[in-house]
Amino acid sequence: MSRTTHTCPGCDRDDRVQAVPAAYLAGRDAVTSRERDRDGDVRTVTRTVTTGLSDALAPVPESPTHAIGCVGLVAGFVSVGTFLVGVLAGKWFRGDPEPVPEFGQFGPVPSPPGPDLAALGWISAIALVVAVFVFVVVRRRKAAFARLTRGRHRAEELWSHGWYCHRCGTVHFEGVPGEDRTPLTLQRFRERVWEHGGYGDLAAVRRAVDPARS
């Protein structure tokens, strides 16, 4: 850890003081691993591993997860798949004549039952509706989050002037008009930064967890 000229107002030392952006980025690593999927094939997967401190120092809340998007993706595949099966098996778009019945010794030979094309049509339509609904929900959530965090540049400006003391576990500001050097807890620091960006109410819901006390 590099030394700084900024002393911590709590312990009055500078040997374990680090700029907040540096502490935040130091706790975010891209980890690559090789895993097997459901088919047994090996694939390379890259994930971002975040430490508790880096998460507590985040200048903006994490975007909402879109697990529902997987449902929409599956519904889309089901809709397309059943539609193609109906087209290939039922020849929905062809004007073929009715098949001529075959006659055996005791009369007409019944034709083997074919797929229930009406059921396939309903499945395809319902799956399509589900896929469209999920797409609309995900788009609205993304748009709502973008509107909520449109002031993140202001939050990041204040955030960039923060200094974290690894000894005391507190943050203080340097060189910010109107802000003193009072040591702040991670939660209080989050509240000040997120309030500056216009989404301070989320700080009460997504509280910063002090890794030294968790």
WOTA-V925022 format. One record per residue. N is the residue number from 0. RES is the residue in one small letter. SS is DSSP state (hx for helix, st for strand, lp for the rest). PHI is phi in whole degrees, 0 to 359 (none if undefined). BURIAL is b if it has 24 or more other C-alpha atoms within 12 Angstrom, else e. Layout:
{{N,RES,SS,PHI,BURIAL} {N,RES,SS,PHI,BURIAL}}
This chain:
{{0,m,lp,none,e} {1,s,lp,283,e} {2,r,lp,282,e} {3,t,lp,232,e} {4,t,lp,267,e} {5,h,lp,265,b} {6,t,lp,270,b} {7,c,lp,282,b} {8,p,lp,292,b} {9,g,lp,273,b} {10,c,lp,256,e} {11,d,lp,60,e} {12,r,lp,230,e} {13,d,lp,237,b} {14,d,lp,287,e} {15,r,lp,234,b} {16,v,st,262,b} {17,q,st,222,b} {18,a,st,301,b} {19,v,hx,303,b} {20,p,hx,302,b} {21,a,hx,292,b} {22,a,hx,295,b} {23,y,hx,294,b} {24,l,hx,290,b} {25,a,hx,295,e} {26,g,lp,263,e} {27,r,st,237,e} {28,d,st,239,e} {29,a,st,269,e} {30,v,st,252,e} {31,t,st,252,e} {32,s,st,219,e} {33,r,st,252,e} {34,e,st,229,e} {35,r,st,259,e} {36,d,lp,274,e} {37,r,lp,296,e} {38,d,lp,275,e} {39,g,lp,88,e} {40,d,lp,278,e} {41,v,st,273,e} {42,r,st,225,e} {43,t,st,264,e} {44,v,st,238,e} {45,t,st,246,e} {46,r,st,234,e} {47,t,st,263,e} {48,v,st,260,e} {49,t,st,245,e} {50,t,lp,282,e} {51,g,hx,297,b} {52,l,hx,293,b} {53,s,hx,299,b} {54,d,hx,296,b} {55,a,hx,291,b} {56,l,lp,266,b} {57,a,lp,299,b} {58,p,lp,281,b} {59,v,lp,213,b} {60,p,lp,295,b} {61,e,lp,294,e} {62,s,lp,294,e} {63,p,lp,297,e} {64,t,lp,288,e} {65,h,lp,239,e} {66,a,lp,298,e} {67,i,hx,297,e} {68,g,hx,298,b} {69,c,hx,296,e} {70,v,hx,297,e} {71,g,hx,296,b} {72,l,hx,295,b} {73,v,hx,297,e} {74,a,hx,298,b} {75,g,hx,297,b} {76,f,hx,296,e} {77,v,hx,297,b} {78,s,hx,298,b} {79,v,hx,293,b} {80,g,hx,296,e} {81,t,hx,293,b} {82,f,hx,295,b} {83,l,hx,293,e} {84,v,hx,298,b} {85,g,hx,296,b} {86,v,hx,293,e} {87,l,hx,285,e} {88,a,hx,276,e} {89,g,hx,260,b} {90,k,lp,52,e} {91,w,lp,303,e} {92,f,lp,254,e} {93,r,lp,243,e} {94,g,lp,257,e} {95,d,lp,295,e} {96,p,lp,291,e} {97,e,lp,297,e} {98,p,lp,296,e} {99,v,lp,283,e} {100,p,lp,293,e} {101,e,st,266,e} {102,f,st,245,e} {103,g,st,253,e} {104,q,lp,293,e} {105,f,lp,248,e} {106,g,st,118,e} {107,p,st,298,e} {108,v,st,273,e} {109,p,lp,296,e} {110,s,lp,285,e} {111,p,lp,297,e} {112,p,lp,296,e} {113,g,lp,263,e} {114,p,lp,293,e} {115,d,lp,284,e} {116,l,hx,291,e} {117,a,hx,296,e} {118,a,hx,296,e} {119,l,hx,298,b} {120,g,hx,297,b} {121,w,hx,295,e} {122,i,hx,298,b} {123,s,hx,297,b} {124,a,hx,293,b} {125,i,hx,295,e} {126,a,hx,297,b} {127,l,hx,296,b} {128,v,hx,298,e} {129,v,hx,297,b} {130,a,hx,298,b} {131,v,hx,294,e} {132,f,hx,298,e} {133,v,hx,297,b} {134,f,hx,300,b} {135,v,hx,295,e} {136,v,hx,297,e} {137,v,hx,297,b} {138,r,hx,298,e} {139,r,hx,294,e} {140,r,hx,295,e} {141,k,hx,296,e} {142,a,hx,295,e} {143,a,hx,295,e} {144,f,hx,293,e} {145,a,hx,296,e} {146,r,hx,293,e} {147,l,hx,295,b} {148,t,lp,256,b} {149,r,lp,294,e} {150,g,lp,264,e} {151,r,hx,297,b} {152,h,hx,296,e} {153,r,hx,290,e} {154,a,hx,296,b} {155,e,hx,291,b} {156,e,hx,296,e} {157,l,hx,292,b} {158,w,hx,303,b} {159,s,lp,293,b} {160,h,lp,263,b} {161,g,st,272,b} {162,w,st,231,b} {163,y,st,254,b} {164,c,st,259,b} {165,h,lp,289,b} {166,r,lp,282,e} {167,c,lp,268,b} {168,g,lp,72,b} {169,t,st,236,b} {170,v,st,236,b} {171,h,st,222,b} {172,f,st,260,b} {173,e,lp,231,b} {174,g,lp,71,e} {175,v,lp,246,e} {176,p,lp,302,e} {177,g,lp,87,e} {178,e,lp,245,e} {179,d,lp,272,e} {180,r,lp,261,b} {181,t,lp,297,e} {182,p,lp,297,b} {183,l,st,243,b} {184,t,lp,291,b} {185,l,hx,299,b} {186,q,hx,293,b} {187,r,hx,293,b} {188,f,hx,298,b} {189,r,hx,300,b} {190,e,hx,299,b} {191,r,hx,295,b} {192,v,hx,291,b} {193,w,hx,290,b} {194,e,hx,297,b} {195,h,hx,294,b} {196,g,hx,270,b} {197,g,lp,93,b} {198,y,lp,232,b} {199,g,lp,295,b} {200,d,hx,295,e} {201,l,hx,287,b} {202,a,hx,294,b} {203,a,hx,286,e} {204,v,hx,271,e} {205,r,lp,257,e} {206,r,lp,286,b} {207,a,lp,283,b} {208,v,lp,260,b} {209,d,lp,286,b} {210,p,lp,298,e} {211,a,lp,285,e} {212,r,lp,247,e} {213,s,lp,276,e}}
